[in-house]
Amino acid sequence: MSEQHHSEPRIEFVDFSLALELSEDEAARKKAVSKKLRIKPDRIQEMKLVKHSIDARRANIRIQLRMEVGIDCALAEYVAPVPSYKSLNAGVEKVIIVGCGPAGMFAALRCIELGKKPIILERGKDASARRFDLGPIMRKGQVIEDSNYCFGEGGAGTYSDGKLYTRATKRGPVRDVYDVLVAHGAPEQILTDAHPHVGSNLLPNVVKAMRGSIIEAGGEVHFGAKVVDFLLDESGKEMRGVATADGEEYIGESVILATGHSARDVYKLLADKNILLEQKPFAVGMRIEHPQPLIDKIQYSFRAGVKRPDILPAARYRLATKIDDRGVHSFCMCPGGFIVPAATENDEVVVNGMSLARRDSPFANSGMVVTVEPEDTEKFKKEHGVLAGIAYQKDLEVKASKAGGGVQKAPGQRAIDFINGKLSDTLPNTSYFPGLTSARLDEILPYDVSYRMKIGLKKFGNQMNGYVGEDANLLGFETRTSSPVRIPRDEKTLHHPEIQNFIPCGEGAGYAGGIVSAALDGMRCAEAVC
Ligand SMILES: Cc1cc2nc3c(=O)[nH]c(=O)nc-3n(C[C@H](O)[C@H](O)[C@H](O)COP(=O)(O)OP(=O)(O)OC[C@H]3O[C@@H](n4cnc5c(N)ncnc54)[C@H](O)[C@@H]3O)c2cc1C
């Protein structure tokens, strides 16, 4: 770069790090930027935070920052994202979207942008009504089968942990997803955090606002509209629409199926109609829970007795290894969170994790799972064919319910007892509201999962000192990590290879694994039909 260029007004992006205690201090930031750019501080006219992340690899925690810097010039004016959807013209073609999770909702908004009328059909209730149905699960162990932690407005994403980071950056414009969420009320901080998170107390309002945008532009959202049949044309090769349990028929130009991984009746319906499905790998295991201060101590290298300062978020971790050709890994880690009953039927127990925006519960929990390949489900293939993976999951969920003793109580075992093959005499405190019953999880899990889990946990205990100590608790079972079934689709058109105008979408179809990737897939599917 020429000297002359260096003296010109310009905008630059600067990466640097600051000690934790200085990281929020504007003067310290300016000093670091001017040093990095080798310019006088008074040439910095304006600075804006672009990315914020924590580097806790050393005992002295540092904050990594990326700033946009106006040198002798101002930055472009920041325009906060707002909903801006044009009203649809009368008579535009209709797209039927089954499922009001992130995939379905983002598909609907993209349809509107592209001039098609989305009609969302959702088996569950709107987010406010749905909230009241979570009470009976927690307090009485009673699952309302169409309205629970998986089903209802916003899908499995609404009362979730609300982590929004994704490794699916190649799947599409992640920033667009964040902008839509911010436009509908999510905190702007998600635009700059390296590990953005919303929390279950904020998400319901975001999904309600998104529904508002869909309806205001001329789209439709129907709750209590459980799809029970697919309407094919006479050739059986083209999708015309769907029928709901209350006898209504919805006909559209295309059908986007975004029903999530827990809609087992939908897979069954597709299989019964001889619509091509494939088995795919998935993962099962447990939720592991620790006191959050223990995870803070390990991850932030605190000395004994040191408390996490408010400026630092509850610490997270990610663990992964491979044992005999199968992955063993942490999944959906929820710092400062709660373990929740995520079953969709009354004869099963399924655990998952969630948190509030502040992430201030005294517990840290995470899925700890082992990959299950289609060949590992052989035992169920004769009876269940391509749905063998679902039968495998269900078998474990029913066993968990029996071992827990009913009313959504989960079987629990200390991690150290799991490793040593021993029933726990007592169990540590837990955030899981329905309660725990001590059980031999190591014996209930299939051997292929159990022995790998033992080795994996021991390894993780070596990586994180104290991870499998007396305070580490395991709850059974985490089975709904992803769909065991893929609904195939053409790589380019995204239509099902055998059925025209039928677009399998999102996590349930096997093309996403989380809120953001489901949203991205929803947008892609809408583009494919438009
Ligand atoms: C407790 C919990 C915590 C989670 N935490 C996170 C997290 O922190 N970060 C993250 O990225 N992911 C998280 N997830 C996973 C995430 O929620 C899902 O990956 C995501 O919601 C999948 O989106 P989807 O739209 O494909 O499906 P879903 O969100 O499952 O939505 C499918 C929708 O279809 C509806 N439906 C099903 N069958 C029918 C039918 N027959 N007729 C009409 N409607 C139907 C369902 O009611 C549901 O609303 C969590 C999940 C749970 C359960």
The ligand as an SDF file (V2000), in Angstrom:
LIG
                    3D

 53 58  0  0  0  0  0  0  0  0999 V2000
  -35.5520  -28.4150   23.9110 C   0  0  0  0  0  0  0  0  0  0  0  0
  -34.8410  -28.1570   22.6020 C   0  0  0  0  0  0  0  0  0  0  0  0
  -33.7410  -27.3130   22.5820 C   0  0  0  0  0  0  0  0  0  0  0  0
  -33.0910  -26.9980   21.3800 C   0  0  0  0  0  0  0  0  0  0  0  0
  -32.0800  -26.1000   21.3780 N   0  0  0  0  0  0  0  0  0  0  0  0
  -31.5480  -25.6940   20.2030 C   0  0  0  0  0  0  0  0  0  0  0  0
  -30.5870  -24.6520   20.1460 C   0  0  0  0  0  0  0  0  0  0  0  0
  -30.2000  -24.0780   21.1480 O   0  0  0  0  0  0  0  0  0  0  0  0
  -30.0760  -24.2870   18.9460 N   0  0  0  0  0  0  0  0  0  0  0  0
  -30.4670  -24.9090   17.7890 C   0  0  0  0  0  0  0  0  0  0  0  0
  -29.9970  -24.5350   16.7050 O   0  0  0  0  0  0  0  0  0  0  0  0
  -31.3740  -25.9030   17.8090 N   0  0  0  0  0  0  0  0  0  0  0  0
  -31.9330  -26.2990   18.9780 C   0  0  0  0  0  0  0  0  0  0  0  0
  -32.8770  -27.2930   18.9950 N   0  0  0  0  0  0  0  0  0  0  0  0
  -33.1870  -27.9540   17.7220 C   0  0  0  0  0  0  0  0  0  0  0  0
  -34.0410  -27.0320   16.8570 C   0  0  0  0  0  0  0  0  0  0  0  0
  -35.1370  -26.5840   17.5940 O   0  0  0  0  0  0  0  0  0  0  0  0
  -34.4660  -27.7640   15.6020 C   0  0  0  0  0  0  0  0  0  0  0  0
  -33.2800  -28.1630   14.9240 O   0  0  0  0  0  0  0  0  0  0  0  0
  -35.2730  -26.8840   14.6750 C   0  0  0  0  0  0  0  0  0  0  0  0
  -36.3870  -26.3550   15.3370 O   0  0  0  0  0  0  0  0  0  0  0  0
  -35.7270  -27.6770   13.4570 C   0  0  0  0  0  0  0  0  0  0  0  0
  -36.5400  -26.8630   12.6640 O   0  0  0  0  0  0  0  0  0  0  0  0
  -37.6450  -27.4340   11.6650 P   0  0  0  0  0  0  0  0  0  0  0  0
  -38.4310  -26.2690   11.2450 O   0  0  0  0  0  0  0  0  0  0  0  0
  -36.9780  -28.2620   10.6380 O   0  0  0  0  0  0  0  0  0  0  0  0
  -38.5490  -28.4230   12.5360 O   0  0  0  0  0  0  0  0  0  0  0  0
  -39.3410  -28.1820   13.8870 P   0  0  0  0  0  0  0  0  0  0  0  0
  -38.8120  -27.0290   14.6250 O   0  0  0  0  0  0  0  0  0  0  0  0
  -39.3630  -29.4980   14.5750 O   0  0  0  0  0  0  0  0  0  0  0  0
  -40.7940  -27.7840   13.4230 O   0  0  0  0  0  0  0  0  0  0  0  0
  -41.6700  -28.6780   12.8360 C   0  0  0  0  0  0  0  0  0  0  0  0
  -43.0920  -28.2120   13.0670 C   0  0  0  0  0  0  0  0  0  0  0  0
  -43.9640  -29.0300   12.2890 O   0  0  0  0  0  0  0  0  0  0  0  0
  -45.1290  -29.2940   13.0380 C   0  0  0  0  0  0  0  0  0  0  0  0
  -45.7520  -30.5300   12.5520 N   0  0  0  0  0  0  0  0  0  0  0  0
  -45.2930  -31.7920   12.7120 C   0  0  0  0  0  0  0  0  0  0  0  0
  -46.1310  -32.6680   12.1380 N   0  0  0  0  0  0  0  0  0  0  0  0
  -47.1340  -31.9580   11.6050 C   0  0  0  0  0  0  0  0  0  0  0  0
  -48.3160  -32.3060   10.9030 C   0  0  0  0  0  0  0  0  0  0  0  0
  -48.6130  -33.5840   10.6250 N   0  0  0  0  0  0  0  0  0  0  0  0
  -49.1510  -31.3170   10.5220 N   0  0  0  0  0  0  0  0  0  0  0  0
  -48.8820  -30.0120   10.8070 C   0  0  0  0  0  0  0  0  0  0  0  0
  -47.7690  -29.6250   11.4820 N   0  0  0  0  0  0  0  0  0  0  0  0
  -46.9140  -30.5920   11.8680 C   0  0  0  0  0  0  0  0  0  0  0  0
  -44.6330  -29.4050   14.4580 C   0  0  0  0  0  0  0  0  0  0  0  0
  -45.6820  -29.1710   15.3710 O   0  0  0  0  0  0  0  0  0  0  0  0
  -43.5560  -28.3350   14.5080 C   0  0  0  0  0  0  0  0  0  0  0  0
  -44.0440  -27.1130   14.9660 O   0  0  0  0  0  0  0  0  0  0  0  0
  -33.5360  -27.6150   20.1770 C   0  0  0  0  0  0  0  0  0  0  0  0
  -34.6280  -28.4980   20.2050 C   0  0  0  0  0  0  0  0  0  0  0  0
  -35.2830  -28.7640   21.3970 C   0  0  0  0  0  0  0  0  0  0  0  0
  -36.4650  -29.6980   21.4010 C   0  0  0  0  0  0  0  0  0  0  0  0
  1  2  1  0
  2  3  1  0
  2 52  2  0
  3  4  2  0
  4  5  1  0
  4 50  1  0
  5  6  2  0
  6  7  1  0
  6 13  1  0
  7  8  2  0
  7  9  1  0
  9 10  1  0
 10 11  2  0
 10 12  1  0
 12 13  2  0
 13 14  1  0
 14 15  1  0
 14 50  1  0
 15 16  1  0
 16 17  1  0
 16 18  1  0
 18 19  1  0
 18 20  1  0
 20 21  1  0
 20 22  1  0
 22 23  1  0
 23 24  1  0
 24 25  2  0
 24 26  1  0
 24 27  1  0
 27 28  1  0
 28 29  2  0
 28 30  1  0
 28 31  1  0
 31 32  1  0
 32 33  1  0
 33 34  1  0
 33 48  1  0
 34 35  1  0
 35 36  1  0
 35 46  1  0
 36 37  1  0
 36 45  1  0
 37 38  2  0
 38 39  1  0
 39 40  1  0
 39 45  2  0
 40 41  1  0
 40 42  2  0
 42 43  1  0
 43 44  2  0
 44 45  1  0
 46 47  1  0
 46 48  1  0
 48 49  1  0
 50 51  2  0
 51 52  1  0
 52 53  1  0
M  END
$$$$
